[in-house]
Amino acid sequence: MFGLRIRYLSFFFGLIAVLSFFNVVYSYYFNLYLNLNTYYISLILSLLISLLFYKFEKKKIKISIFEKILTIFFGYIAIPLILSLPFYFSIYNLSFLNSFFEAVSGFTSTGFTIFENIKHIDQSLILWRSSIQWIGGLYFLFSIIYLIDIYDDSFKKSLTNYISFNSSEILKQSIKIFLLYTSLTLLIFIILNLISIRVFDSLNLAFTIISSGGFLPNNELSNILKNNTQIIIFSILLLFSYFSIFFTYNLFFFRKKNFNFFYEDLHLIFYYLIVVAIFFLFFSFNKDFSINLLSISSSMSNIGFSLDYNQANLNFIYLILVIIGGSFFSTSSGLRLIKVYSLFKYSINQILSFSRPKNIFMNKLLFTEINFDFKEINKYFLTIIIFILSLFSLTILLSLNSLEFESAFKLSILTIMNTVNSATYGLSDFNFYGLNMFTKYCLILFMIIGRIELLTILIIIKNFLFKD
């Protein structure tokens, strides 16, 4: 089967089984029996698949990067198929396509939903939606480690001093990610409880924030956040999915010789403070600053939450923040700040070199001694080209299916950047349930494309078109 590494996927099917069991326990504890049988179905099937994938994979000493990419892509299709079962077999009469759409949207941490009224959904199913995001965020982080060889050496240096990743180093980093991811989820849950958000909402929001997801346990965020203190603290918590998952770990286990471990997060802090300062000085005269702070943090972390305020004059700026995104080793999406900054600095240096040929311009990252070479710049440039082509293609497809061009363009950006639609982008009332079959399949495909990193698309195309 194209050399798929199904043993890698067996862990996540096992994790689905664990979360299905928790949903069964939760349903019994709170007497929520309406959708109880659906979790038994997902529990049994995911457990069987996990065992089969682990036991029957043929051992292979060497695996190509192309086979690794296909494994990740296959996981983004196969895992949501199991995750969609509780939706499909629920009492809400959802079609398979709508169930699969909801599952893919959650697993890719996008947050588009076919449910028009969350209040009418059983609490156990709301918790299941949030769990899907949590699994998806973890799958994305593991995928970065699994595909580490296609990325730059500078990214590897933010993880470890090893030049290459052998199996033991991959296992070590994966365990570290799992422990950090789980611990940060618990920390966010505790902080949300401390600011007087009810336990059920805190649990769901903790799953959503750490995974950079977009599902809410209520129809509106304003029904959960009641005062400015809650809004400000919640805005800061959103940054957990903006910074690197290793940021807090490196703070506690900092070693002077490994200062480069912080290089990307330092850029992100600098960038965040500049954006907040600009909004504070120029865009907070007629509105409470806490509202803008929430929209800034939410857009930069690719979550997309907002309070129900119309900010049509700022829609484009927030979309730019979404496109740039956050840290490479975070659950956020976007082109990544460090790539955009490196490409911009390299381009400026090239222009200046023609006007001042006697001067030497260093392509060095701010705060560090790290230089980026021409090969890295080529990758960054190709990533942007693929993003533009993907954005153009999806916009045309959506426009041909009875969507206004402006809505199609905004929705395309949010889809590829895996960010939920909200009032921040002028799409809070968008109805996904009413979309036709073709449009939903297009959105499903591009949600997955946005999550597997745009550079991997080029590798897949190259392998099929230019075979050795």
C-alpha positions in Angstrom: 0.0 0.0 0.0 2.6 2.6 -1.2 4.8 1.6 1.7 2.6 3.2 4.3 3.9 3.0 7.9 0.6 1.9 9.5 2.3 1.1 12.8 2.9 4.9 13.2 -0.9 5.4 12.9 -1.8 2.6 15.3 -0.9 4.9 18.3 -3.5 7.4 17.3 -6.2 4.8 16.8 -5.4 3.6 20.2 -5.7 7.1 21.5 -9.2 7.3 20.0 -10.1 4.2 21.8 -9.0 5.7 25.1 -11.0 8.9 24.5 -14.0 6.9 23.4 -13.8 5.1 26.8 -13.6 8.4 28.6 -16.8 9.5 26.7 -18.5 6.3 27.8 -17.6 6.9 31.4 -18.6 10.6 31.1 -22.0 9.6 29.6 -22.7 7.1 32.4 -21.6 9.5 35.1 -23.9 12.3 34.0 -26.7 10.1 32.7 -26.2 11.1 29.1 -27.5 8.0 27.3 -28.7 9.5 24.0 -25.5 8.8 22.0 -23.9 6.3 24.3 -23.8 3.4 21.8 -21.9 5.5 19.3 -18.9 5.7 21.6 -18.9 1.9 22.0 -18.7 1.7 18.2 -15.8 4.0 17.9 -14.1 2.3 20.9 -14.3 -1.2 19.4 -13.3 -0.2 15.8 -10.5 2.1 16.8 -9.1 -0.6 19.2 -9.2 -3.3 16.5 -7.6 -1.1 13.9 -4.9 -0.1 16.3 -4.0 -3.7 17.1 -4.1 -4.7 13.4 -2.0 -1.8 12.3 0.6 -2.5 15.0 0.8 -6.2 14.4 0.6 -6.7 10.7 2.9 -4.0 9.3 5.8 -5.4 7.4 9.1 -4.4 8.8 11.2 -2.2 6.6 14.6 -0.9 7.6 14.7 2.2 5.3 11.7 4.3 4.5 11.6 7.2 2.0 10.4 10.7 2.8 7.7 10.2 0.2 6.3 7.2 2.0 6.3 9.1 5.3 4.3 11.9 3.7 1.8 9.5 2.2 1.5 7.9 5.7 0.6 11.3 7.2 -1.8 12.1 4.4 -3.5 8.7 4.8 -3.9 9.4 8.5 -5.7 12.7 7.8 -8.3 10.6 5.9 -8.5 7.4 7.8 -8.5 8.7 11.4 -11.4 11.2 10.8 -13.4 8.2 9.3 -13.4 6.7 12.8 -13.9 10.0 14.5 -17.0 10.7 12.4 -18.8 7.6 13.6 -20.3 9.2 16.8 -21.7 12.0 14.6 -23.1 9.6 12.0 -24.8 7.3 14.4 -26.0 10.0 16.7 -29.7 11.0 17.1 -29.2 14.1 14.9 -29.6 12.3 11.6 -26.4 13.6 10.0 -25.4 12.3 6.6 -22.0 10.6 6.3 -20.6 13.6 4.4 -21.6 16.0 7.1 -20.2 13.7 9.8 -17.0 13.4 7.9 -16.8 17.1 7.3 -17.2 17.8 11.1 -14.6 15.2 11.9 -12.0 16.5 9.4 -12.7 20.1 10.5 -12.0 19.1 14.1 -9.0 16.9 13.4 -7.3 19.5 11.2 -8.0 22.1 14.0 -10.0 24.2 11.6 -13.3 24.5 13.4 -15.9 24.8 10.6 -19.1 23.2 11.9 -22.3 22.0 10.3 -24.2 22.4 13.6 -26.2 25.6 13.7 -27.1 25.5 17.4 -24.6 24.0 19.8 -27.1 24.2 22.7 -29.1 21.5 21.1 -26.2 19.0 21.1 -25.7 16.4 23.8 -22.9 17.4 26.1 -21.0 14.1 25.5 -21.0 14.9 21.7 -19.7 18.4 22.4 -16.9 16.9 24.4 -16.2 14.4 21.6 -15.9 17.4 19.2 -13.3 19.0 21.4 -11.4 15.6 21.8 -11.1 15.4 18.1 -9.2 18.7 18.0 -7.0 17.5 20.8 -6.0 14.3 19.0 -5.5 16.3 15.7 -3.2 18.8 17.4 -1.1 16.0 18.8 -1.1 14.2 15.4 0.2 17.4 13.8 3.1 17.8 16.3 4.1 14.2 15.9 4.0 14.6 12.1 6.5 17.4 12.3 8.9 15.1 14.1 8.1 12.3 11.7 8.8 14.5 8.6 11.7 16.4 10.2 14.1 15.5 7.3 12.3 17.7 4.8 12.7 20.8 7.0 15.7 23.0 7.6 18.7 22.3 9.9 17.8 25.5 11.8 14.5 24.0 12.8 16.2 20.9 14.1 18.6 23.0 16.2 15.6 24.4 18.0 14.9 20.8 19.2 18.2 19.1 19.7 21.9 19.3 19.2 21.8 16.1 17.0 22.4 16.7 13.3 20.1 13.9 12.3 17.1 12.1 13.9 17.5 8.4 14.4 14.7 6.3 15.8 15.7 6.7 19.4 15.8 10.5 19.0 12.4 10.6 17.3 11.0 8.5 20.2 12.5 10.8 22.8 11.1 13.9 21.2 7.7 12.3 20.7 7.5 11.4 24.4 8.5 14.9 25.3 5.8 16.4 23.0 3.1 14.1 24.5 4.0 15.0 28.1 4.3 18.8 27.3 1.0 18.7 25.3 -0.9 17.0 28.0 0.6 19.1 30.8 -0.2 22.4 29.0 -3.7 21.2 28.4 -4.1 20.6 32.1 -2.5 24.0 33.0 -4.9 25.8 30.6 -7.9 23.9 32.1 -6.9 24.9 35.7 -6.4 28.6 34.7 -9.8 28.8 33.0 -11.4 27.4 36.2 -9.6 30.0 38.3 -11.2 32.8 36.3 -14.6 31.4 37.0 -15.4 29.7 33.8 -17.5 26.6 34.4 -15.7 23.2 34.4 -17.4 21.8 31.3 -16.6 24.9 29.2 -13.0 25.0 30.7 -12.3 21.4 29.6 -13.6 21.9 26.1 -11.8 25.2 25.7 -8.5 23.7 27.0 -8.7 21.0 24.3 -9.4 23.7 21.7 -6.7 26.2 22.8 -3.8 23.8 22.9 -4.7 22.3 19.5 -5.3 25.7 17.9 -8.8 24.5 17.1 -12.0 26.4 16.5 -14.9 24.4 18.2 -16.8 26.2 21.0 -18.9 24.4 23.6 -21.5 27.2 23.2 -23.0 29.2 20.4 -21.1 32.4 21.2 -17.9 33.1 23.0 -19.6 36.0 24.7 -21.8 33.5 26.5 -18.6 32.2 28.2 -16.5 35.3 28.7 -18.4 37.7 30.8 -15.9 40.4 31.8 -12.7 42.1 30.7 -10.5 40.1 33.1 -11.7 36.8 31.6 -11.2 38.2 28.1 -7.6 39.4 28.7 -6.5 36.1 30.5 -8.2 34.1 27.8 -6.4 36.1 25.1 -3.0 35.3 26.7 -3.9 31.6 27.0 -4.5 31.5 23.2 -0.8 32.1 22.8 0.0 28.6 24.0 -0.7 27.4 20.5 1.2 30.4 19.0 4.5 29.7 20.6 6.6 26.5 20.2 5.3 23.6 22.2 8.9 23.4 23.6 9.0 27.0 24.7 8.0 26.4 28.3 10.2 23.3 28.5 13.3 25.3 27.3 12.5 28.0 29.8 12.8 25.5 32.7 15.7 23.5 31.2 17.7 26.4 29.6 21.4 25.9 29.0 23.5 28.8 28.0 25.1 27.0 25.1 21.7 26.2 23.6 20.4 29.8 23.4 19.4 29.1 19.8 16.5 27.0 21.2 14.7 30.3 21.8 15.4 32.0 18.5 12.0 31.5 16.9 10.0 32.3 20.1 12.0 35.6 20.5 11.0 36.7 17.1 7.4 35.8 17.9 7.4 37.8 21.1 8.9 40.8 19.3 6.3 40.5 16.5 3.4 40.1 18.9 4.3 43.1 21.0 4.7 45.3 17.9 1.2 44.2 16.6 -0.4 44.8 20.0 1.2 48.2 20.3 0.0 49.3 16.9 -3.5 48.2 17.6 -3.4 49.9 21.0 -2.3 53.2 19.5 -4.3 53.3 16.3 -7.3 50.9 16.4 -8.7 51.1 20.0 -10.4 54.4 20.1 -14.0 53.3 19.6 -13.8 49.8 21.0 -12.6 48.2 24.2 -8.9 47.2 23.7 -9.6 43.7 25.2 -11.8 42.9 22.2 -8.9 43.8 19.8 -6.5 41.8 22.0 -8.6 38.7 21.7 -8.9 39.0 18.0 -5.1 39.6 17.6 -4.1 36.6 19.8 -6.8 34.4 18.1 -5.7 35.3 14.6 -1.9 35.0 15.3 -2.5 31.5 16.8 -4.8 30.5 13.9 -7.7 29.8 16.3 -10.1 32.4 15.0 -12.3 33.1 18.0 -13.8 36.5 18.5 -16.6 38.2 20.4 -19.6 39.2 18.4 -18.4 42.6 17.2 -18.4 43.9 13.7 -14.9 45.1 12.7 -15.2 45.2 8.9 -12.5 47.8 8.6 -10.0 45.4 10.3 -11.0 42.2 8.5 -8.1 42.3 6.0 -5.5 43.0 8.7 -6.7 40.1 10.8 -6.5 37.9 7.7 -2.9 38.9 7.2 -2.1 37.9 10.8 -3.8 34.5 10.0 -1.6 34.0 6.9 1.6 34.7 8.7 0.8 32.4 11.6 2.9 31.4 14.6 5.7 29.1 15.6 6.9 26.2 13.4 6.7 23.7 16.4 3.3 24.8 17.5 -0.2 23.7 16.6 -0.9 26.9 14.7 -0.9 27.1 10.9 0.1 29.9 8.6 3.2 30.4 6.5 5.2 30.8 9.8 6.6 34.1 10.9 10.3 33.0 10.7 9.9 32.0 7.0 8.2 35.3 6.1 10.8 37.3 8.0 13.8 35.3 6.5 12.5 35.7 3.0 11.8 39.4 3.4 15.3 40.0 4.9 17.0 38.0 2.1 15.1 39.9 -0.6 16.0 43.3 0.9 19.7 42.2 1.1 19.6 41.2 -2.5 18.2 44.5 -3.6 20.7 46.4 -1.5 23.6 44.4 -2.8 22.9 45.8 -6.3 22.8 49.4 -5.1 25.8 49.0 -2.8 28.0 46.2 -4.3 31.0 46.9 -2.1 29.1 46.2 1.1 28.5 42.8 2.6 25.0 42.0 3.8 24.6 39.1 6.2 21.5 36.9 6.0 21.4 36.4 9.8 18.3 35.9 12.0 17.7 38.6 14.6 18.7 37.6 18.2 20.9 34.7 17.0 24.1 33.8 15.1 22.1 31.6 12.8 22.5 32.3 9.0 20.0 31.0 6.5 21.3 29.7 3.2 20.0 29.9 -0.3 18.5 26.4 -0.2 16.3 27.4 2.7 15.2 30.6 0.9 14.2 28.4 -2.1 11.9 26.3 0.2 10.3 29.4 1.7 9.7 30.8 -1.7 8.2 27.6 -3.0 5.9 27.4 0.1 4.5 30.9 -0.7 4.0 30.0 -4.4 2.1 26.8 -3.4 0.0 28.8 -0.9 -0.9 31.4 -3.6 -1.8 28.6 -6.1 -3.9 26.8 -3.5 -5.6 30.0 -2.5 -6.4 30.9 -6.1 -7.6 27.4 -6.9 -10.0 27.1 -3.9 -11.3 30.6 -4.4 -12.2 29.8 -8.0 -13.9 26.5 -7.0 -15.9 28.2 -4.3 -16.9 31.1 -6.5 -18.1 28.7 -9.2 -20.4 27.2 -6.5 -22.6 30.2 -5.9 -20.4 32.0 -3.3 -19.6 35.7 -3.6 -16.0 36.3 -4.5 -15.2 38.2 -1.2 -16.7 35.4 0.9 -15.0 32.7 -1.2 -11.6 34.5 -0.9 -11.9 34.9 2.9 -13.1 31.3 3.4 -10.2 30.0 1.2 -7.7 31.7 3.4 -9.3 30.4 6.6 -9.5 26.9 5.1 -5.9 26.6 4.0 -4.7 28.3 7.3 -7.0 26.0 9.4 -8.7 28.9 11.1 -12.4 29.1 12.1 -14.7 31.6 10.6 -15.9 34.3 12.9 -17.0 38.0 13.1 -13.3 38.9 13.0 -13.2 38.0 9.4 -16.8 38.9 8.5 -17.9 35.3 8.2 -19.6 34.6 11.5 -23.0 33.7 10.0 -21.6 31.4 7.3 -23.8 28.2 6.8 -21.7 25.1 6.2 -24.6 22.8 6.5 -26.3 24.3 3.4 -23.2 23.9 1.1 -23.5 21.4 -1.7 -21.6 18.1 -1.8 -18.8 19.3 -4.2 -18.0 22.4 -2.1 -17.8 20.3 1.1 -15.4 17.9 -0.5 -13.3 20.8 -1.7 -13.1 22.3 1.8 -12.2 18.9 3.2 -9.4 18.4 0.8 -7.9 21.9 1.3 -8.3 21.7 5.1 -6.0 18.6 4.9 -3.7 20.3 2.4 -3.3 23.2 4.8 -2.4 20.9 7.7 0.2 18.7 6.1 2.4 21.7 5.4 2.4 23.1 1.9 6.0 22.0 1.1 5.0 18.4 1.3 2.5 18.9 -1.6 5.5 19.8 -3.8 7.3 16.6 -2.8 4.2 14.5 -3.6 3.8 16.1 -7.0 7.6 15.8 -7.7 7.5 12.1 -6.9 4.6 11.4 -9.3 5.8 13.6 -12.1 9.6 13.1 -11.9 10.2 9.5 -11.1 13.8 8.2 -11.1 
